Amino acid sequence: MLTNLRIFVKNHQKISSLHINNMCFCKIRTSLKRLKLHVPLGRNYSSLPGLIGDDIKSLHSIINPPIAKIRNIGIMAHIDAGKTTTTERILYYSGYTRSLGDVDDGDTVTDFMAQERERGITIQSAAVTFDWKGYRVNLIDTPGHVDFTLEVERCLRVLDGAVAVFDASAGVEAQTLTVWRQADKHKIPRICFLNKMDKTGASFNYAVESIREKLKAKPLLLQLPVGEAKTFKGMVDVINKEKLLWNPNSGDGKDFERKPLLETSDPELLKETTEARNALIEQVADLDDEFADLVLGEFSENFDLLPAEKLQTAIHRVTLAQTAVPVLCGSALKNKGIQPLLDAITMYLPSPEERNYEFLERISRLLLPFADQHIEIPSLTSGNIALTVGLKHTVTGDTIVSSKSSTLAAARRAEREGEKKHKQSNEAEKILLAGVEIPEPVFFCTIEPPSVAKQPDLDHALKCLQREDPSLKVRVDPDSGQTVLCGMGELHIEIIHDRIKREYGLETYLGPLQIAYRETILNSVRATDTLDRTLGDKRHLVTVEVETRPTETSSVMPVIEYAESVGEDLLKVSQEAIENGIRSVCLQGPLLGSPMQDVAITLHSLIIHPGTSTTMISACVSRCVQKALKKANKQVLEPLMNLEITVTKDYLSPVLADLAQRRGNIQEIQTRQDNKVVIGFVPLAEMMGYSTVLRTLTSGSATFALELSTYQAMNPQDQSTLLNRRSGLT
Ligand SMILES: Nc1nc2c(ncn2[C@@H]2O[C@H](COP(=O)(O)OP(=O)(O)OP(=O)(O)O)[C@@H](O)[C@H]2O)c(=O)[nH]1
């Protein structure tokens, strides 16, 4: 298993144990040879940036560029916005690949998993490293499909900046909002790239407006498009007042020219650009005091005299402060606008030293990632992204530290600092990277190995896959003993099934896909129970009285309370056993065996005979709570999903008619260019196999996004149908 590793070093010093200067010459030579052996020259890859012959200096520069020249960035967006295509162009223009890969032909660098190439979607993030005009860029292409949200989050926490890619004909879409929120959470500075400017319906203004309205972000328009949709030819660089046009005869887009806008040849465009530049200067001055002083002091009379570099430096600062987002445009597919995007990445997104990471990590074996190829490297300076192998106990979301004691010491130090600052500062939080939020799985199904003898192999495969992807949950059904997979969606489970076959050589069988329901109770019930058992010569005797009731506010875990009559001394020895007993019984509700939610349990009395084991206390509490839950009025809760469907006007009616039959609740129908966007809620149970139905209904022209909204009570009729089906009555 490969682990994505971000090396953080206090004060950005090198890690001494991995320092290249500590290596003897022959070891460096060996590394060079190894480097050449592992370089993926097979497909279209150029040699690695900077590596010319057996040149030790260039090896050093590959591994250790100055930290100010490093950019660790991610590419994120709604599904199909064009992240992978953009990444492919970036790799080509930076000289990393020698030909252009195509998502639709299944030969891109970053979508290297077989499932990605077959389906034309990104599932797993891929990291690549390349150089651009003296900068080292470590780039991660992340998936856009909602089933793989966790994959995006695990990348965001190690990045210094991100490029948000938009389909210029659609603007902000459902998953854009999700990834944007994730980037907000991890405080990632961003730039926006309005892709697909060549597509019918593409609209620069519409996309910019949707950034303003839906993302509540302040767009800084660094470019204006020249033409739109079929007429899209290039763009204007607002800061330098230059026109960037691509030579129509240059197939690969390498050939483009930058021309100053002139009063004689482009009077209209020049006027528009001057207005846009002035507006940009005012906007940045509003957000950055240093720049405001400069503008008001020296250049208030004539903004034209303001040097481009001053404006660019100020834009860098506001991007870093995340008070605004630079916006660029282009068409990755038609090879337009990628080189300026690369310039903007190096110019506006921060270097690692501009971000606040303040702790040390140490590791033994390091690899530089090039999508599915890796090169072993002897050392790395802080601020880089690398891979390491062989860590047996790490899972996605872990932070690797040099030692527990140094982390604790750093945390204590930070706490003291925090206290000094009157407890206002949250320094302690800086010690650890924010954890990844693991979404709740909404689907599950049983999985069986081809024979009982293969069960250990299946367990091993699932254990490894879970370490990579904590949104995959695995449990054993206590009644049937079967292994159950719980995932984020149909596609997620399908991909896991496929990976078990391809990567672990195991042909497994999946049971029917089922919805992850929950249960709750509607009234208060009391129950008492006594457990009296003699094991050997020891008597175990417990008597408990509990009350179960619905909670007022939503709570996934059971709320546990103790009546005053239950003595504190008694609780000291038994509290853990009691709470274990309650939690275990709440994992399997009385109706469907689904987890209980919104339930509070009060322990009213507890009598324990001396010498009774904690296991017996747990067992008695479990049984008593179960009794109370069974007596209560019960309710099944089903996952309710947020649904967003984008469909052309012609197919709106059949889509709406179909949704009505699926218990869909339409909230809003928006108009987005030539498309209608249907926004609403629908129970997940009604959405099994929906992608096929939607494709048939709309001749493949519609797309949809589904995300868990909440759990809602099922109506009595649907609930009884479900219970009958589960008990085999219908
Ligand atoms: N017209 C047009 N189509 C594009 C452009 N960029 C990408 N596409 C097409 O859009 C589709 C999706 O492109 P991808 O690059 O796979 O998009 P993605 O965002 O990586 O997709 P996921 O990783 O699955 O979320 C493909 O059919 C591309 O050929 C563009 O600039 N213009």
The ligand as a Gaussian input file, in Angstrom:
#p B3LYP/6-31G(d) Opt

LIG

0 1
 N      -16.319000      20.743000     -25.204000
 C      -15.419000      20.477000     -24.265000
 N      -15.406000      19.259000     -23.682000
 C      -14.476000      19.018000     -22.733000
 C      -13.526000      19.997000     -22.334000
 N      -12.754000      19.467000     -21.366000
 C      -13.191000      18.205000     -21.155000
 N      -14.233000      17.928000     -21.982000
 C      -14.975000      16.657000     -22.087000
 O      -15.749000      16.499000     -20.903000
 C      -15.781000      15.111000     -20.515000
 C      -15.261000      14.989000     -19.085000
 O      -13.884000      15.337000     -19.044000
 P      -12.903000      14.864000     -17.880000
 O      -11.606000      15.535000     -18.109000
 O      -12.944000      13.380000     -17.695000
 O      -13.642000      15.490000     -16.624000
 P      -13.330000      15.201000     -15.100000
 O      -13.738000      16.449000     -14.410000
 O      -11.932000      14.737000     -14.916000
 O      -14.312000      14.023000     -14.768000
 P      -14.348000      13.129000     -13.407000
 O      -12.963000      12.876000     -13.013000
 O      -15.035000      11.901000     -13.783000
 O      -15.077000      13.950000     -12.437000
 C      -14.934000      14.359000     -21.530000
 O      -15.780000      13.822000     -22.513000
 C      -14.043000      15.440000     -22.143000
 O      -13.644000      15.177000     -23.472000
 C      -13.544000      21.290000     -23.013000
 O      -12.757000      22.181000     -22.758000
 N      -14.516000      21.442000     -23.945000

